[in-house]
Amino acid sequence: MLDIKILFRAIGSLFLVETGMFLVCLIMSLCYHETDTLAFLYSSLIAFVLGLTLKYAGRNSKNSLSKRDAFLIVTLTWIIFSLMGTLPLLLTGTCTNISDAFLENMSGFTTTGVTILSNIDSLPHGILFWRSLTQWIGGLGIIFFTIAILSNGGESNIRLFSAEATGPTHEKLHPRISTTAKWMISLYFLLTTSCAICLWIAGMNVFDSINHAMSTTATGGFSTHSEGIMFYHSSAIEYVEIVFMFFSGINFPLMYLILKRKSIKMLIKNNEFNFYLFTVLAVSAIAAIALILYSKYPIEKAIRAALFNVISVQTTTGFVSENFSLWWRPFWIFLFFSMLSGSCAGSTSGGIKCIRMLTLVKTAIKHFRQMLHPNALILVRIDHNTVTEDSERSLLAFLFWYITLISAGTFALSAMNVSIFDSINIITSCISNIGAIDGNIYSPVTNISTLPTLSKWVCSFIMLAGRLEIFPILLPLLPTFWKNN
């Protein structure tokens, strides 16, 4: 049986974390003397009371989690965090209905970056900071931060970590998951701080640099301006973003080990990183050549625009330096591949992940070789590790449900009178957790506020499925999940 008390205790702890987030935004609002102060005060009080109540209700719960408890807690966490996060948006009138507010928060926490807001420049600083903070917390994972802050130790943390961590590999740098979480958050904070300083030097004001740094390292894409990065018209800012978006797409445990051992050899020899680097450079080269030949761009501008937008799409950040839907149309096929591929496992990005794409390519090659040499023992290796048949089956299952959700979501949106081209692009953008959409009506520089209400709930579900790598959100939908055995 599922332990209700342990669910209460875990969700209560998470509400207390969200209380802290509201208080940070309350301080930001007070600093700027703006009208959203009461909204954050009321929100923090409600979250605090609910957190204490649930913690009290779960006070006598057992200390260990089953796998089923872990999957349910992770799924509920993202939903409840997004629901509670609607309070400031609704109380300030930023969003006028629960559908818009929930989608905006889910887009933030899942680091998707798609928005329903069109008046971002006029929003209070507290709300702007809240949007960026949701992405920053969601980047490494709500559960990940909670383990580091409110950890109880033991096997429960391992199961929560495994249920929430993205990618096919869940690396531990220390026997204690809570210690691993703290190290990763320290690296995350260091990368964010470095990005903020560089953006400030490049010309952003302090508030904008902090917000954009949080969105960049979280590969989220929320901005303090409706035009996003295009608002600044600055090549220096674009180059800073190129560097930090790229680094944010690298496996964080790998980056930590490189810094700890002060050796870059691990990065150079890493198969997934090489696949990631090759994909970025190859697609960027195609984009640059197309911009020079077909759009008559100067060489430097073509290279900068290509690198910025390709890296933004590949890392699923979603920032745009210009409307790439107007580029040479055949190029969108390559951009679509980048969108689906994503960057490295263990990073803050979405998508299928490069390690899965690399494994898929090597598995396909192995299959053809096996057809030619049926009696040969042919192995698939990633970084000198053999990919087992169980891993291959897991990969195929993941890809099946990934494609199934894209198909189902596309059908759902098209049934609501959204064009088929826009539907497939919106759903692919949502499941890959990237805000940039390249459709007929909806483009990389527009919002999705005009979508039908029901389709916004569909998009929210697809975003969450993509962020949790599908299985944690689908498992509770199975009847067998709720059986005692």
C-alpha positions in Angstrom: 0.0 0.0 0.0 1.1 3.6 -0.6 2.0 5.3 2.6 -0.1 8.4 2.8 1.7 9.8 5.8 5.1 9.7 4.0 3.4 11.5 1.1 2.1 14.2 3.5 5.6 14.6 5.1 7.4 14.9 1.8 4.9 17.3 0.2 4.9 19.3 3.4 8.6 19.7 3.2 8.3 20.8 -0.5 5.7 23.4 0.5 8.2 24.9 3.0 10.8 25.1 0.2 8.2 27.0 -2.0 7.5 29.2 1.0 11.2 30.2 0.9 10.9 30.9 -2.9 7.9 33.2 -2.3 9.8 35.1 0.5 12.8 35.7 -1.8 10.4 37.2 -4.4 8.7 39.2 -1.5 12.0 40.7 -0.7 12.6 41.6 -4.4 9.2 43.2 -4.5 9.9 45.3 -1.4 13.2 46.4 -2.8 11.4 47.9 -5.8 8.4 49.1 -3.8 5.9 47.5 -6.1 2.3 46.3 -5.9 2.9 42.5 -5.9 4.2 42.6 -2.3 0.9 41.5 -0.8 0.5 38.7 -3.4 3.8 37.1 -2.3 3.1 37.7 1.4 -0.3 35.9 1.1 1.2 33.1 -1.0 4.1 32.5 1.4 1.6 32.4 4.4 -0.6 29.9 2.6 2.3 27.7 1.5 3.8 27.8 5.1 0.5 26.8 6.8 -0.1 24.0 4.3 3.5 22.8 4.7 3.4 22.7 8.5 -0.1 21.1 8.4 1.1 18.3 6.1 4.4 17.8 8.0 2.3 17.4 11.2 -0.1 15.0 9.5 2.9 12.9 8.4 4.9 13.1 11.6 4.7 9.4 12.4 5.5 8.1 8.9 8.2 5.6 8.3 11.6 6.7 7.1 12.0 4.6 4.0 10.3 5.1 0.6 9.3 2.4 -1.8 9.9 2.9 -5.5 6.1 3.4 -5.9 6.1 6.1 -3.2 9.1 7.8 -4.9 7.5 8.0 -8.3 4.3 9.3 -6.9 6.0 11.9 -4.8 8.0 13.2 -7.8 5.0 13.4 -10.0 2.8 15.1 -7.4 5.7 17.5 -6.5 5.8 19.1 -9.9 2.0 19.3 -10.2 1.5 20.7 -6.7 4.5 23.2 -7.0 3.0 24.5 -10.2 -0.5 24.8 -8.7 0.8 26.6 -5.6 2.9 28.8 -7.9 -0.3 30.1 -9.6 -1.1 32.2 -6.5 1.2 35.2 -7.2 0.2 35.2 -10.8 -3.5 35.2 -10.0 -3.4 37.5 -7.1 -1.5 40.2 -9.1 -3.7 39.8 -12.1 -0.7 38.7 -14.2 -2.9 35.8 -15.3 -6.7 36.0 -15.3 -7.5 32.3 -15.1 -6.1 29.1 -13.6 -5.3 27.5 -17.0 -2.9 30.3 -18.0 -1.3 30.5 -14.6 -0.8 26.8 -14.3 0.7 26.6 -17.8 3.1 29.5 -17.1 4.3 27.9 -13.9 4.6 24.4 -15.4 6.6 26.0 -18.3 8.8 27.6 -15.7 9.4 24.6 -13.4 9.9 22.2 -16.3 12.3 24.8 -17.9 10.2 24.8 -21.1 10.1 28.5 -21.5 6.9 28.8 -23.5 4.7 31.6 -22.3 1.2 32.9 -22.4 2.2 36.4 -21.4 2.5 39.3 -23.9 3.1 42.2 -21.6 6.3 41.0 -19.9 8.0 44.4 -19.9 5.3 45.9 -17.7 5.3 43.1 -15.1 6.5 43.9 -11.5 10.0 42.9 -10.6 8.8 40.3 -8.1 6.8 38.5 -10.7 9.6 38.6 -13.2 12.0 37.2 -10.6 9.4 34.5 -9.7 9.3 33.3 -13.3 13.1 33.1 -13.5 13.3 31.4 -10.1 10.8 28.7 -11.1 13.2 27.8 -14.0 16.3 28.0 -11.8 14.8 25.6 -9.2 13.3 23.4 -11.9 16.6 23.2 -13.8 18.3 20.7 -11.5 15.0 19.5 -10.2 12.7 20.4 -7.3 13.4 17.1 -5.6 17.1 17.6 -6.1 17.1 20.9 -4.2 14.8 19.5 -1.5 17.2 16.5 -0.9 20.1 19.0 -0.4 18.1 21.3 1.9 15.8 19.0 3.9 17.6 15.6 3.5 16.9 12.8 5.9 19.5 10.5 4.4 19.1 6.8 3.6 17.7 4.8 0.7 14.7 7.2 0.4 16.9 9.9 -1.1 18.4 7.4 -3.6 14.9 6.5 -4.8 13.7 10.1 -5.1 16.9 10.9 -6.9 16.5 8.0 -9.4 12.8 8.9 -10.0 13.5 12.5 -10.6 16.9 12.6 -12.3 16.8 13.1 -16.1 18.7 10.9 -18.6 19.4 7.2 -18.8 22.4 7.5 -16.3 22.1 8.7 -12.7 25.6 9.4 -11.5 26.5 9.7 -7.9 29.7 11.5 -7.0 29.4 10.6 -3.3 27.9 7.6 -1.4 25.4 10.0 0.2 22.9 11.4 -2.4 22.4 14.5 -0.3 26.1 15.3 -0.6 26.0 14.8 -4.3 23.0 17.1 -4.5 24.9 19.8 -2.5 28.0 19.5 -4.8 25.9 19.8 -7.9 23.9 22.8 -6.6 27.3 24.5 -5.7 28.4 24.0 -9.3 25.1 25.2 -10.6 25.3 28.3 -8.4 28.9 29.0 -9.6 27.8 28.7 -13.2 24.8 31.0 -12.7 26.9 33.6 -10.8 29.6 33.6 -13.6 26.9 34.0 -16.2 25.3 36.9 -14.4 28.6 38.7 -14.0 29.5 38.2 -17.7 26.0 39.5 -18.8 26.4 42.5 -16.6 29.8 43.3 -18.0 28.3 42.8 -21.5 25.7 45.5 -20.9 22.7 44.2 -19.0 21.6 45.9 -15.7 22.0 43.9 -12.5 18.4 42.7 -12.3 18.3 41.5 -15.9 21.7 39.8 -15.7 20.6 37.8 -12.7 17.3 36.8 -14.2 18.8 35.8 -17.6 21.6 33.9 -15.9 19.1 31.8 -14.0 17.2 31.1 -17.2 20.4 30.4 -19.1 21.9 27.9 -16.7 18.5 26.2 -16.2 18.2 26.1 -20.1 14.8 27.6 -19.6 14.4 30.7 -21.8 12.2 33.1 -19.7 13.2 36.7 -20.1 12.5 40.0 -18.4 11.4 41.4 -21.8 8.8 40.3 -24.3 11.5 40.5 -27.0 13.9 38.3 -25.0 17.5 38.6 -25.9 16.6 40.5 -29.1 15.7 43.5 -26.8 19.3 44.3 -26.2 20.6 44.3 -29.8 24.0 43.3 -28.4 26.5 40.9 -30.0 28.5 40.8 -26.7 25.4 39.5 -24.8 24.7 37.0 -27.5 28.3 35.6 -27.3 28.0 35.3 -23.5 24.8 33.4 -24.0 26.3 31.1 -26.6 29.1 30.1 -24.1 26.9 29.6 -21.1 24.1 27.9 -22.9 26.6 25.5 -24.3 28.2 24.8 -20.9 24.7 24.3 -19.4 24.1 21.5 -21.9 27.1 19.5 -20.6 26.7 16.7 -18.1 27.0 18.4 -14.7 28.6 15.5 -12.8 31.2 15.3 -15.6 31.9 19.0 -15.3 32.3 18.6 -11.5 34.8 15.8 -11.9 36.8 17.9 -14.5 37.0 20.8 -12.0 37.9 18.5 -9.1 40.6 16.7 -11.0 41.7 19.7 -13.0 41.9 17.7 -16.2 40.0 18.2 -19.4 40.8 14.7 -20.7 37.6 13.3 -19.3 35.6 15.7 -21.4 37.6 15.1 -24.6 37.2 11.3 -24.3 33.5 11.4 -23.4 31.5 9.9 -26.2 28.3 11.8 -25.4 30.0 15.2 -25.2 31.7 14.5 -28.6 28.3 13.7 -30.1 26.9 16.8 -28.5 29.7 19.0 -29.8 29.6 17.5 -33.3 25.9 18.0 -33.6 26.1 21.6 -32.5 29.0 22.5 -34.8 27.5 20.5 -37.8 24.0 22.1 -37.6 25.5 25.5 -36.9 27.8 25.2 -40.0 24.8 24.3 -42.1 22.8 27.3 -40.7 25.7 29.7 -41.2 26.2 28.6 -44.8 22.5 28.9 -45.5 22.4 32.4 -44.0 25.3 33.6 -46.1 24.1 32.1 -49.3 20.3 32.6 -49.1 19.9 35.5 -46.6 23.0 37.4 -47.6 24.2 37.7 -44.0 27.8 39.0 -43.3 30.0 36.2 -42.2 30.3 37.2 -38.6 26.6 37.8 -38.2 25.8 34.5 -39.9 28.1 32.5 -37.6 26.8 34.3 -34.5 23.2 33.9 -35.4 23.7 30.2 -36.3 25.6 29.3 -33.1 23.2 31.2 -30.8 20.0 29.8 -32.2 21.3 26.2 -32.8 22.8 26.0 -29.3 19.6 27.5 -27.8 17.5 24.9 -29.6 19.9 22.0 -28.9 20.1 22.8 -25.2 16.4 23.4 -25.2 17.0 26.9 -23.7 14.6 28.6 -26.1 16.2 32.0 -26.4 16.2 33.5 -29.9 18.4 36.2 -31.3 16.1 36.5 -34.4 13.1 34.8 -35.9 14.7 31.7 -37.3 11.3 30.6 -38.8 12.2 33.0 -41.6 15.4 31.2 -42.4 15.9 28.8 -45.4 13.0 26.4 -44.8 14.9 23.1 -45.5 17.2 24.0 -42.6 14.3 23.5 -40.2 14.8 19.7 -40.6 18.2 19.9 -39.0 16.9 22.2 -36.3 14.1 19.8 -35.6 16.7 17.1 -35.1 18.5 19.3 -32.6 15.3 20.0 -30.8 14.5 16.3 -30.4 18.1 15.4 -29.6 18.7 17.8 -26.7 22.1 17.9 -25.1 23.8 15.7 -22.5 22.2 13.6 -19.8 22.9 15.0 -16.4 22.4 18.6 -17.7 19.5 20.9 -17.2 18.3 20.5 -20.8 15.3 18.5 -22.1 14.9 16.4 -25.2 15.7 12.8 -25.8 19.4 13.4 -24.7 22.5 12.9 -26.8 23.5 9.6 -25.0 20.2 8.0 -26.1 20.7 9.3 -29.7 24.2 8.0 -29.8 23.1 4.6 -28.4 20.3 4.5 -30.9 22.8 5.2 -33.8 25.3 2.5 -32.6 22.5 0.0 -32.0 21.2 0.5 -35.5 24.7 0.0 -36.9 25.1 -3.1 -34.8 21.8 -4.5 -36.2 23.0 -4.1 -39.8 26.4 -5.7 -38.9 24.6 -8.5 -37.2 22.5 -9.2 -40.3 25.7 -9.6 -42.3 27.5 -11.6 -39.6 24.7 -13.5 -37.7 27.1 -15.6 -35.6 29.4 -12.7 -34.6 29.3 -11.2 -31.1 28.9 -7.5 -31.7 28.7 -5.2 -28.7 27.6 -1.6 -28.4 30.0 0.4 -26.3 29.7 3.9 -24.8 32.8 5.2 -23.1 34.2 1.6 -22.9 31.0 0.5 -21.1 28.9 -2.2 -22.9 25.3 -1.3 -23.5 23.2 -4.2 -22.2 20.2 -5.7 -23.9 18.1 -4.4 -21.0 19.3 -0.9 -21.7 18.5 -1.2 -25.4 15.0 -2.4 -24.5 14.6 0.5 -22.1 15.7 2.9 -24.9 13.2 1.5 -27.4 10.4 1.7 -24.8 11.3 5.3 -24.0 11.3 6.2 -27.8 8.0 4.5 -28.3 6.3 6.5 -25.6 8.0 9.6 -26.7 6.7 9.3 -30.2 3.3 8.1 -28.9 2.9 11.2 -26.7 3.9 13.5 -29.6 1.3 11.8 -31.8 -1.4 11.9 -29.1 -0.7 15.5 -28.2 -0.7 16.5 -31.9 -4.0 14.8 -32.4 -5.5 16.5 -29.3 -4.5 20.0 -30.4 -5.5 19.5 -34.0 -8.9 18.3 -32.7 -9.2 21.7 -31.0 -8.8 23.5 -34.4 -5.1 24.1 -34.1 -3.5 23.6 -37.5 -1.6 20.2 -37.8 1.7 22.0 -38.5 1.3 24.2 -35.4 0.1 21.3 -33.4 3.1 19.1 -34.0 5.5 21.9 -33.5 3.9 23.0 -30.2 3.8 19.5 -28.8 7.4 18.7 -29.9 8.5 22.0 -28.3 6.6 21.1 -25.1 7.8 17.5 -24.7 11.4 18.6 -25.5 11.0 21.5 -23.0 12.0 24.2 -25.4 10.0 27.4 -25.7 10.9 28.2 -29.3 8.1 27.1 -31.7 8.3 27.2 -35.5 4.8 27.0 -36.9 2.5 28.9 -39.1 0.7 31.0 -36.5 3.0 30.4 -33.5 6.7 31.3 -34.1 9.9 31.6 -32.0 9.0 35.2 -31.2 5.3 34.8 -30.2 3.4 33.4 -27.2 0.7 30.7 -27.1 -2.0 32.8 -25.3 -4.5 32.3 -28.1 -4.5 28.5 -27.7 -7.9 26.9 -26.7 -8.1 26.5 -22.9 -8.2 22.7 -22.9 -5.1 22.6 -25.2 -3.1 24.5 -22.5 -3.8 21.7 -20.0 -2.6 19.2 -22.7 0.6 21.2 -23.2 1.2 21.3 -19.4 0.9 17.6 -19.2 3.2 17.1 -22.2 5.8 19.5 -20.6 5.8 17.5 -17.4 6.1 14.2 -19.2 9.1 15.5 -21.1 10.7 16.9 -18.0 10.3 13.7 -16.0 11.3 11.5 -18.9 7.8 10.1 -19.4 7.8 7.0 -17.1 7.3 8.7 -13.7 4.1 10.5 -15.0 2.7 7.5 -16.9 3.3 4.9 -14.2 0.6 6.3 -11.8 -1.9 6.1 -14.6 -1.6 2.2 -14.7 -4.1 0.3 -12.5 -1.3 -2.1 -11.4 0.6 0.8 -9.9 -2.1 1.1 -7.2 -2.3 -2.7 -6.3 -0.8 -3.9 -3.1 1.7 -6.2 -4.8 
